[in-house]
């Protein structure tokens, strides 16, 4: 038994000396106090009548759009069909550009910006994202745009706890800076 313990310590110390530290991916679960699949936090932050601002557009899921105080960022709260009222299934944060047309039901908030539970906000660098979320991602690069995708499948304890199919985080970067960030549960 003593030999097994010594071997385990040696293996771990060799891995660490080679710079191969295991990186555990921890999911993001909230934006500005609104938690994933938790209607009570949505209602506490935005009020119980926020559901009246829910709409569908094109082929998109039902959603509520929130715009920050300076009207430079939009937060989309997506709801899956058959889910609980006001329980957010997916979040998406992006910059507002000249092509954006605010829906009539959009809500302008008093928030300066949108920040997730993992302290991710628009404008941070790729290096900061990887430092926070880890290096277990898939990437795709086209010109100045890079896309990082993190995924947890139904074997994950986190996904099982919510009785969902799959959890994702998608980061869109332009010239190494975060311009769009989305996370939540995939709808089947």
N, C-alpha and C positions, 0 to 999 in steps of 0.2 A: 504494500500500500504506500509506503514511504517512497519507494522508487517511482511509482506512478505519479505522485505529487511532484517530485523533483523533475521528472520528464515534462509534465504539463507546464511547470514554471519556466523551464528552459525553452520550450516551444513558444510560449507567449512572449518571453523576453526577446527571442530571435525575431519574431514577427514585428515587434515594436521597434527593434533596432534597425530593421530594414525599412521602416516607415510605413508598414502595412497595418495600420490600426483599423480595426473593424469600425465601419461607420453605420450606425443604425438610423434609418430613416424614420422620423417622427412626423405624423401628419399635421397639417394645419387644420384648425377646427373653428375659427371664428374671425370675424372682421368687425372692428369697432364695437365689441361687446355682443354681437349677434352670433350665436353658436349654431353650428351645423345640426340639423334635425332637432332643434329645440325651440318650439313655438313660444315658450314663455320668455326667452331672451329677446326674440323678435318683437313681441308685444311690449316688453318692458322698455326697450330702446326706441321703438317706433310708434307705439300705441296699438291698442286692440283693433282700431278701425283701419289699420294700414292695408288690410286685405282689399279694401275698396279701391286701392291704387294698383291692384294686380291686373295685368293685361297679357294678351298673347299677340305676337306680331310675326307674320310670315309663318315659317315652319318651326319657330322656336317654342320652347316650353313656356308655360305661364311664368311671368316674372314681375318683379317690382324694380324700378330703376331709381337709384338715389344719386344725386349730384352734390359734390362738395360745395362749400361756401363760395369759393372763388370760381366755380364752374370750370375747373380744369380736369376733374376726374369724375368718372361714373362708376358706380357699384351696382352690379346687376345681381339680384337675388332670384335664383331659379327654383321652381317648385315642380316636382314630378307628379304626373297624373296618379291619382289614388293615394297621394301622400296626405299628411296632416296639414290643416290650414295653418298658415304662417310658419311652418317648419321648413326652413331653407335646406334644399338638397345640394345646390351648387352655388358658388360665388364666382363672380368675374369682376375684376377691377381693371380699368383701362383709362388712358388719357382721352380727353375730349379734343377732337381735332375739328377742322373746318367742315368736314363732311358730316359730322354728327348733328342730328336733328332730335332734340329732346322730345320724347313722347309727351302728349298732353297730361298724362297721369304721373309723370316723373316728379319726384319730391326733392327739393333743394334742402339740404341739411345744414346744420351749423358746424359740421366737421370741417377742419382745415384739410385733412387728407384721410385716406382709408388705410388702416394698418391692421395686419392679421395677428392672430395669437402667437405666431412665430416671429413677429416683428418684421414682417416683409411689407414693403411699401413700394410704390412706383418710384423709379429713379435710382434704385440701388444697383450695384454692379453684379456681374456674373459671379465674381469671386465671393461677394457677400452672400449671394444665394447659395452657392455650393457650401460655404462655411456653415450656413444655417441648416440646409436640408440634406447635405451629404453628397457623395459622388455616385450614388446608385441611380443614375438617370440615363435616358436615351436622348440623343441629340440629333438635330437636323439643321443644316446651315444652308441658306440661300442668300447670296450677296451679303449685305450687312445685317441680315436678320438671322438670329439663331433661336431655336426652339428647344427647351429642355422639358422632358416629360418624366415624371416620377409616378409609379403605379404600385398599388397594393391590391392583390387579388383576394378572392373569397377565402383563401387559406389563412389570411392574416387575422389575428385576434381582433384588431381594430375593426375590420370590415365585418367580421362575424358578430361582434357586439352590436352593430347597427343593423344586422340582418340585411346586408346589401350585397351587391354583385361585385363591385370594384370601386376603389377610391383612386383619384388621380390628382396630380398637381401639374399644371402646364404654365411654363414661363416663356414669354415672348420677349426677346431682347433685340434692341437695335443698337448696333455698334457697342455691344457689351453692357448696355443699360436696360433695365427692366421697363417695358412699356405696356405690358399686359400680363395679368396674373389671374389664373383660374384654378379652382380646386373644388372637390366635392365627390359625390357618388355618381357613377355612370348610370344613366337610365338604360335598362335592358332593351 
